[in-house]
Amino acid sequence: MPRKKAQNTLFDNPEEERDGKAPKPVFSVGEFLDYINEIFKREEYVVLGEISEFKTHPSGIYFSLKDNEGGGILNCYMNPYAYRMLGIALDDGMMIKAIGTPSVYKPKGRLSFVVRTVELEGEGSLKKAYELLKKKLEEEGLFRRKRPLPECITRIGIITSKTGAVIDDFRKNLKPLGMKLRLFDVRVEGSSAPQNIMKGIRWFNKRLPECDVIVLIRGGGSLEDLQPFNNELVAREIFASSIPVIAGIGHDRDVPIASLVADVMTSTPSFAAMTVNASWDKLILGLPEFERGLLDSFKRALEQSKSRVIAHTSRLLEKTSRLIARYKAIESMIVNAFSSRVQEVNEFLKHASQYLAAVDPERNLRLGYSIIFNEQGNVVRNAADTGEGRSIVVRLHKGSLEARVEKTEQNT
């Protein structure tokens, strides 16, 4: 801290001291450098220059910015994480806008510019960054993997700006096939666009079952306008997506890096919609053939069923014939057995009838015999079954007599 309280700014009016006012504060060198750094870090600055002496180091990125007109050189430092988050490769000769704050390194009193982020400036720089990134990702194989799109796409995740004609062009070129669209609204230009695009890709991947394909679209533009789609972080996020990605990014000459990494690359949002439509071609174009195949299969199945019915019917008739034959045989056996038994019964009855006729009391009565019943109604077979003075009933062939026993005799 200064030995005497410092004023609000470093650039006070020197006339104040001559007028007898408070003298200027006195700083030590370290205090003065701290004071300068404190002032510098209150605001960010944008510095335009050409990169030279570009070096990467584990501790950070070091380079100088040259001013071709004024001949000035500014030493710059960038944090490794901040450089990775740029998503673009820097190299000597590029014109850039470095955004950051100045800082004085106290041990050596050296001024450097701490860069927070960078914007490429000029067609040449943009083209060089594009070529560097394209070569890097191509060598890593990010352009070779091309996953097939699902057939009959119905759920589409769209990443683009909700304003403008792009989303309307995409929608009106879709066929009316009952598709469900879900829009993730993003900026497609500017420094915040890459992070928004990556956020959209992650958002859809977290809802994997709800999305068949991701469509990344924007209209045409210059190389500078398309900078968010020539970003390494965006390219790697597309490559990491579990959902196939269709890129429909308009361009004049150089194909955007995002399109090269995507599973399917189209030149415009309209063609992206047509690509989605094409996922239905196999079904739509194949419907007549499918219909014929279905009818042929049905006809074959019907013929096979008919053959099986005929075969089953034949076997059933054969079994039925055997059952009928068996039934008739059993019926014949039963009839024969019954007839034989009836004949036996008839013979038995004949003989029984003859026997009964022979022993029939009525026959004896007709011959002149009679039957005597005692008072108890029992047949009197000997004299002991009745007695003198007892009443008896004599049954004759025709009629009966009542009598009284006058006398009984026992045969010896």
C-alpha angles and dihedrals in degrees: 000000000000117000089239126033109276124228123246094268137026093234106066123162109273090210089073093072093050089051090059097259126138113304122244116273118258117229132195112232092255092047091049092050091048089050092051092048090049090055093045096052093056092080139027121235133203116222123188118208149121120272118241136165090023112187134171120212133170088249094053149295118299127192143137129240115220125204105210093192101043098028093232125147125204122192111223135195129192129190113244092236092050089050092050090049091056091074091208132093119239125207143165115292097030119130110223144167106232113203118199146082133291119244134184116221102224101206091058102019089233122154117223135169116238105213119211097179141349136222119199115236125206135010093272095057093044091050093049093049089048093052093046093051093043091053093047096050093041090056089050090054098243091135096052101064111088116170119202116250118243117261117252097014111208105159115060128182111204124199113193142092115299090218124072134038098291097086091043092051090051095048098046091052092055116099116240095258099135095264121172115222126200119187126207104196114221140160110254096197135045137042095298094053098085093054091046092050092049090048090054093051091050091046093057093044090056087058094047099154091052096059133057096182141001118229116201109192144166136151126260124291147150124288088263092051091051094050093113088059092050091058122122094217092053091047092052092046090054090049091049093051115117088205118073112254128218114197118204103175119153115229140166105214119338116059109234115253089236090059092049091053095043119098091239124024122203129173099229141017089252091058089047088058090049089052089055089049090052090062085073095049096091090056098039096043092040096051096094091049090043089051091051091047091049092050091047090049090048091049091050091047090049092050091047090049090048091051091048091049091050091048092047091046091051091050090046091051090048091051090045091052090051090049091049091049089048090048092051091048091050090044090052091048091050093047092048092046091047092047091049091048092047089051091051090049091048090052090048092049091048092053091042090050091051091048093047090047089053094050097036109130089214089064091054090046090053088053090058101268121129137201121229121207124193125221090278091056093250122136111259108229100163137015092260090068089073138013146213113300092018122129119241135183119222115203116206133186087265115026132334141259133222116214142162124235111244097178139359130206129190120217114229 
